């Protein structure tokens, strides 16, 4: 295949493999996005008179035929092509002649890959957001069902104060709602069209960058052409940093589930069909999926650092180093979606052993309650009450004196006494549900705008985008 940069010589085969083999494989994911960008670019070239109507129509038809081939997995990128841009342009040259040779006017492979990655990012972030909000909704439902199920709260891995299963679950739902805001911020950064920046310095032609951005459904043009290129890797890093926050919360959720499903705790149970066994111990139910989420959080953090490290200290303008950010970025998006799906499945199947959670709410959990009661009813300063109760509880614990466990009804009454906003007796689930619905509305609006723009760009051909939403 002819390379877009060839000038009458052949590249050393070893160099060619080293530079292009990985890239050509990864670019198989970007075929649709590259075609969408080319459709918008061709429309702009026709608008400014570079292409005539017949040439534009021929290119549009050929580009849409690539979409149809891609949908059937029949459009392939060979290592000799180097990248998706070359494959597409070579196809256009074969099927449209001179028009296919004109389409690269006023653009570089550098801004092509940028727009491909931005479109890919916007599409993938839609999937991430939907999976994140599904898990959030699952946790809120779990919290609602178990709002009045008492369980100990822990600090320093020791029993601390009275909590509830509802409080535990809502904590993770709210963490994800904050993660959604980070995801939205990353989406806004990606929602800028870099096409027209060319090889970092624009082109000496009066192109219409706003027209291209509008046709592709971007919120804005990325203004400065040099920064459009310098932002490669930075945008990917911003997205992966938001994904890292999600994974950090999933890791904590996984660790809690692993801990609370042990025989020693026995607060939760996961169905056997979600657990693998041991090759030597017949009784084992291993929550390997939660262990992998915990471990893969470290993988996500490594990818984040890899991208940041690649772009750190690069000189302005395009550098081939940027190409190395593609794999960790794509794999990070895959990973977080898999982990969100698994977490939603596990939480939806999680059962609570109320008898065990109640039995674990032993007398020392209420030491602070007793100090507050003394301060309120006897007028004793809280710090003095704290010392009195501390001495009593310490003596009781040191001597191993048993104390009767309160009934579930008594514990629920204690939960309800914690009636301030966000406490175990007032989880504020309606507020969280409102936040979730607002986020869902925002992402739905983004998806509609994006899909409508691409559909209008493609015309009567079916658009393969957001089928799962």
Buried (B, 14 or more C-beta within 10 A) or exposed (E): BEBBEEEEEEBEEEEBEEBBEBBBEBBBBBBBBBBBBBBBBBBBBBBBEBBEEEBBBBBBEBBBBBBEBBBEEEBEBEBBBBBBBBBBBBBBBEBBEEBBEBBBBBBBBBBBBBBBBBBBBBBBBBBBBBBBBBBBBBBBBBBBEBBBBBBBBEEEEEBBBBBBBBBBBBBBBBBBBEBBEBBBBBBEBBBBBBBBBBBBEBBEEEBBBBBBBBBBBBBEBBEEBBBBBBBBBBBBBBBBBBBBBBBBBBBBBBBBBBBBBEEEBBBBBBEEEBBEEEEEEEEEBEBEBBEBBBEBBEBBBBBBBBBBBBBEEBEEEBBEBBBBBBBBBBBBBEBBBBBBEBBBBBBEEBEBBBEBBBEBBBBBBBBBBBBBEBBEEEEBEEEEBBEBBEEEBEEBBEEEEEEEBBEBEEBBEBBEBBEEEBBBBBBBBEEBBEBBEEBBEBBBEBBEBBBEBBBEBBEEBEBEBBEEE
